[in-house]
């Protein structure tokens, strides 16, 4: 039943059109409801068996599976040095996964490995508490109660160990804290609590037919989705989302080259993307419409507040390896990168590294949908010695984090004014990209973004407009 409730939560997570912040609260409520239902089932079953002899021994039987899973988890975490991904390769884990097939399957598809522990242990304990009822207030009464009390003590002990291990895991493997990722449904008009930015006045452009198909970089979605819903009108038999995608920089370039998109919103193309366009025989038109800053991020407690461009290149080429070499503490530098051909990585190579070779990126192993383990570029983790890079919009608007600070470059901070006047060294343009000879509607949308109303939306979303905004 616990697996069933979690399956419902997984379906809820992917189907109900609510913003992510609202969704999390809803999922917690559903989880609590599931725990209550399991407790109620145990209570009903306990009342139906109230006349049985020595029911305390059945309490022991109900507690035992939870204890076995909890003990197994603690031992496996110890044997794998807290590496959860390696647990699945241990023979004992395969036995646990077989016994708890539903949680294991849900964990695999949901991507949340803690489900293997929490579903069986939580479900079993809720049912046992409901079944025992008032007996849990009885501490003495024979061998059965003594056995049950011993099991409870063991559960508390191993539960405390699991909590402590989770703390150690969070320290050793901190979650990504500047992820270039967002939830697409947060920027859909029908989503309850969506994050779309509205226009200040009536739109100066309305598209009622031949709607352009939009795609772009992750950070561009809040901007072009807001414009899309404000400027388009669809009949009831056409789904607006058929014309709105957010595949990221790499796929967006692929889509416009393949004719699957009419207009994309991206950073400048990488060398590989330019070569692909030439090989495809497709001429692309790049129209800058906003300015953005390419920024370097560190932990808030890092004493370093500014680096020179020479120091940045030294760090990411591997020549500078300790923070005390650039005015910081005597600890190793942990540099983080972004995937090849992503907007951030392209900007890093073009604007920062230039002729200097970038050191190999740190990777992490993840499971594919086919169950294979592959290495991908690891996300930035905000440890005390970390340094990473991203676009200013990610760090200050999409994934604002008080524990992260933006570094000045050559003593120039990435403020709006410094981005606008170009004094910040790593200022980049944001582009609208079309194929040569776009449709009339596509060109109208491009022109609208360059208009005062379009530039006002650019500013309201959080970018720096390239041209004067409406007053």
HELIX and SHEET records of a PDB file:
HELIX    1   1 UNK A    2  UNK A   15  1                                  14    
HELIX    2   2 UNK A   20  UNK A   48  1                                  29    
HELIX    3   3 UNK A   55  UNK A   79  1                                  25    
HELIX    4   4 UNK A   84  UNK A   87  1                                   4    
HELIX    5   5 UNK A   91  UNK A   99  1                                   9    
HELIX    6   6 UNK A  101  UNK A  110  1                                  10    
HELIX    7   7 UNK A  115  UNK A  132  1                                  18    
HELIX    8   8 UNK A  133  UNK A  137  5                                   5    
HELIX    9   9 UNK A  143  UNK A  172  1                                  30    
HELIX   10  10 UNK A  184  UNK A  187  5                                   4    
HELIX   11  11 UNK A  218  UNK A  220  5                                   3    
HELIX   12  12 UNK A  221  UNK A  231  1                                  11    
HELIX   13  13 UNK A  240  UNK A  243  5                                   4    
HELIX   14  14 UNK A  248  UNK A  258  1                                  11    
HELIX   15  15 UNK A  271  UNK A  280  1                                  10    
HELIX   16  16 UNK A  309  UNK A  317  1                                   9    
HELIX   17  17 UNK A  323  UNK A  326  5                                   4    
HELIX   18  18 UNK A  343  UNK A  347  1                                   5    
HELIX   19  19 UNK A  348  UNK A  353  3                                   6    
HELIX   20  20 UNK A  392  UNK A  393  1                                   2    
HELIX   21  21 UNK A  394  UNK A  398  3                                   5    
HELIX   22  22 UNK A  416  UNK A  421  1                                   6    
HELIX   23  23 UNK A  440  UNK A  450  1                                  11    
HELIX   24  24 UNK A  452  UNK A  461  1                                  10    
SHEET    1   A 6 UNK A 214  UNK A 216  0                                        
SHEET    2   A 6 UNK A 263  UNK A 266  1                                        
SHEET    3   A 6 UNK A 427  UNK A 435 -1                                        
SHEET    4   A 6 UNK A 284  UNK A 299 -1                                        
SHEET    5   A 6 UNK A 386  UNK A 391 -1                                        
SHEET    6   A 6 UNK A 334  UNK A 335  1                                        
SHEET    1   B 5 UNK A 214  UNK A 216  0                                        
SHEET    2   B 5 UNK A 263  UNK A 266  1                                        
SHEET    3   B 5 UNK A 427  UNK A 435 -1                                        
SHEET    4   B 5 UNK A 284  UNK A 299 -1                                        
SHEET    5   B 5 UNK A 404  UNK A 406 -1                                        
SHEET    1   C 5 UNK A 214  UNK A 216  0                                        
SHEET    2   C 5 UNK A 263  UNK A 266  1                                        
SHEET    3   C 5 UNK A 427  UNK A 435 -1                                        
SHEET    4   C 5 UNK A 284  UNK A 299 -1                                        
SHEET    5   C 5 UNK A 464  UNK A 465 -1                                        
SHEET    1   D 2 UNK A 306  UNK A 307  0                                        
SHEET    2   D 2 UNK A 408  UNK A 409  1                                        
SHEET    1   E 2 UNK A 363  UNK A 367  0                                        
SHEET    2   E 2 UNK A 373  UNK A 377 -1                                        
END                                                                             
